[in-house]
Amino acid sequence: MDPYLELVAEAGGGYFTREQALSIGHHDRSIREALHTHEWERVRVGAYAPGEAFRALAPQEQHLVAARACTHKLGNRVALSHTTAVLAHGIATVDVDLRTVHALRLDGGSSRRESGVCHHEAKSPLLPHVARDAHGQLVVAPAAALRQAATLVDQKRAAVMVDSALHLGLVTVDELTAIERIFERWPQAARFRLVLAFADARAESPGETLVRWICKVFGLPRPELQRVVRDALGVAGRTDFSWLDGRHLGEFDGKVKYLRLVREGETASDAVVREKAREDRLRATRAGMSRFVWSDVLDRNEGRTAERLRREIEQSRQLFVPARASLV
């Protein structure tokens, strides 16, 4: 891989253009060869990325590289918007459409779709809510981007995004409420208000939001999040979920969570063993425990997960409610 083009891609948001490649001596044949050997990956027509680096990116990051390449020629005439802007801000998403780049026209251009890009006409109240990201790309600010994105996804997936933005400190409920008042005539206004009522900044991952969503939809008690549990020795641990009336605790186990738990000098296995010891100590406070993984919160499995959780909470209530130890 040409080191110059690697530097250009790194500085420019992950891609380089055909013109930049031609300027250092590449030609049609060498470009075809680089693509054939996967030394380069085509991001879109006339834009490429270093192959190994691009393939190592998560799908969401690949989407952002494509977004920057798509808007390259339009410059300050567009801003990344909707779910594309949400991703640009580092806000977590679940099952959003990564095939389409969303761009807000700041030059008076009309709404249209072309070549994988959905152009959105700018409404005047949106214009103050645009800023630049680290690559100099114009992006709709987080609160407005969340409101835009809510018109593209269902309520559950909107909740994941809002919880993530709140947890990251990118927005406040007051800011989101103010945005909703500005755009109260937009589609899904009532649905977005319900998302705001459900939102909780303490949710540390999409999985935690989705477990809470299952509780809401299937009539289970709403869990308390990130509760510190104590025993005779002090703090036994902090749990993702707790249902105090049923003396029941819950944890969402995701790969990212275990990677986050790994301390300096540890392996992932060390973190798992330490996490198991923490769980044993939590169980010793005479409380039940439910564990959830990604397959539990998939749309098709929500009903089964809800019934399992209902049974486990009831079992804990029968076994442990008479216990006097505090979960606080």
Summary of the structure (lengths in Angstrom):
residues: 328
radius of gyration: 23.6
end to end distance: 56.8
largest distance: 78.6
contacts: 1013
relative contact order: 0.07
helix: 49%
strand: 19%
